[in-house]
Amino acid sequence: MDLSEQSFQKFIGLVYEAAEHPGAWRPLYEELQTALGVKSIHMLALDKQHGTLSYSDGANMPVQGELAYMQQYRFIDPRLPLILERSQAEWTHCHEVLSEDLVAQHPFYQEFLLPHDRRYMSACKLVDTPQATVIFSTHTSESQGPLSREAIAFLDRLVPHLQRACRISLQNFVYSTQALVGHMLVNKLRQPVILMGTAGEVMHTNEAARELLRSTRLVQVQDGKLRLPRRQLDDLLRRTAELEQAAKVAARGEPDAGREASPQAGAFSSLHITAEGGGESVYAFFTVLSPEGAMGTFGLRPVVMLLFYHPHSAPAIDSGLLYAVFGLTPAECRIATLLAEGLSLKQIAQAQGTQHETVRKQLRSIYQKTATNRQPELIRLLLHLPHNAVQQ
């Protein structure tokens, strides 16, 4: 932690360097996280003309948390309306406006923030123009406590410079098809991910997916389109069309008598890809992301996200795969992982700063989503992913 005058002068230089060179924003966030001694730094922007999340970056931000926030938890975030109604340069400190009782009961904290060890937030609206709103925030853990007075005073001096830098480089914070937030998040994932249109046209691949394409002939991209064995490609396109329709119905809020039997919009489905005659296998988990459901972070039309698992070249199982296979929330992913590591429910509750009954309730949800009934059964399933988890 360094809040000295020398440190402040250094940050003024870093801020205006970022205004001139967009690539310099991330080093600024990382330096600021260290100087303030906070858990993470986050800068986000909302494009008002397109109604999208047009920018999201920072230091020490869990990528799975960012994805889960965009797809699910932003709808119930009790902090965002409070930040947006404040004036520019006015701070919102969550612990001053949200009670401990709310934190103890609210799913946004119990299922999302606390499992990611981000208990406290201090946020400031830097820019609010007809084009975009830009918000800067710091996050600290339960053990760190709220942002200190010294850190707030340091940031108060820095905020006018951050505001000027954002206004100078406002084009970096508005919607652009060349710099989609979703693509940048996908690039951070260790799992192979391909984004495609609902007709099969490939829009983006991350590095892990490009490595997958080099290692197997079961998944290929030819003439800009995804290529799988014919039967499985037809199955994928049919099922994504059903998911797209479900997403459209959900977006319109129309009653749907057959909704219980139809695919759930936003949920991941599975596909087992095999060569004719058996042998090699690849597993795909996919969902359709609507512009409304993902805040436009993947573009202004529906996008299919495919996560792949290749048994011979896959990384170790992590929360991303648990989320893809079973639709576990970040909190549930954390609980499942800690159970596999041998912790008891009481120890998990203590480690996460949540109530024991909350963990028990989340474990029941895990059982339901994974079709298991007891902890040993669940742990065996986790240790044998993905083979036991894929629906044939």
Helices and strands as residue ranges (DSSP letters): H 5-20, G 22-24, H 25-36, E 40-47, E 52-59, H 63-71, G 73-76, H 80-85, E 91-93, H 94-97, H 100-105, H 107-107, I 108-113, E 120-128, E 132-140, H 149-168, G 170-172, H 181-188, E 193-196, E 202-205, H 207-215, E 220-222, E 225-227, H 230-252, G 259-261, E 269-274, E 281-289, E 303-309, H 319-326, H 330-340, H 345-352, H 356-370, H 375-383
